[in-house]
Amino acid sequence: MNHEAKQVVQARLKERGMTQMDLAAKIGTSPAILSRTLSSPMVARNSHWNAILAALELKAVVVPEGDLHDPES
């Protein structure tokens, strides 16, 4: 996961008084797998997403729900 996204996740956990163990239980995985996930790239190296985003001069951003305008709401 990129460093900024991981910081957002960690900050949200702190806001909610949750640990990584709590989050792992909530999403139905082990703490070890969650830790590995948080330490890995958000998009796999063999995915085309990096090339798509680069070609369109876009980047993926992680923000709390409600911080962006949702055109469907």
C-alpha positions in Angstrom: 0.0 0.0 0.0 1.4 3.4 -0.7 2.7 5.2 2.3 0.0 8.0 2.3 -2.8 5.4 2.1 -1.4 3.4 4.9 -1.2 6.6 7.0 -4.9 7.3 6.3 -5.8 3.8 7.4 -3.8 4.1 10.5 -5.3 7.5 11.4 -8.8 6.1 10.8 -8.1 3.2 13.1 -6.8 5.6 15.8 -9.9 7.8 15.4 -12.2 4.8 15.9 -10.2 3.4 18.8 -9.4 0.2 16.7 -6.3 -1.9 16.3 -5.2 -3.7 13.2 -6.4 -6.9 15.0 -9.9 -5.4 15.3 -9.8 -4.4 11.6 -8.7 -7.9 10.7 -11.6 -9.5 12.6 -14.0 -7.0 11.0 -13.0 -7.9 7.5 -12.7 -11.6 8.2 -8.9 -12.1 7.8 -6.0 -12.8 10.1 -3.9 -10.0 11.6 -0.8 -11.3 9.7 -2.6 -11.1 6.3 -3.9 -7.6 7.1 -0.4 -6.5 8.0 1.0 -7.9 4.8 -1.8 -6.2 2.8 -1.1 -2.9 4.4 2.6 -3.3 3.6 2.1 -4.2 0.0 1.4 -2.0 -3.0 -2.3 -1.1 -3.4 -2.1 -2.2 -7.1 -0.2 -5.3 -8.1 2.8 -4.7 -10.3 1.4 -6.8 -13.1 -1.9 -4.9 -13.1 -2.6 -2.4 -15.9 -4.0 0.1 -13.5 -0.6 1.9 -13.0 -0.3 2.3 -16.8 -3.9 3.5 -17.2 -3.6 6.1 -14.4 -0.2 7.3 -15.8 -1.5 7.5 -19.4 -4.5 9.6 -18.2 -2.4 11.6 -15.7 -4.5 10.4 -12.8 -3.7 9.1 -9.4 -5.6 6.9 -6.9 -6.4 8.7 -3.7 -7.8 7.3 -0.4 -10.1 9.7 1.5 -12.7 9.2 4.2 -16.2 8.7 2.9 -18.1 11.9 2.7 -15.0 14.0 1.9 -15.6 13.9 -1.8 -18.8 14.9 -3.7 -20.7 11.8 -4.6 -22.7 12.5 -7.8 -25.0 9.6 -7.1 -26.2 11.0 -3.8 
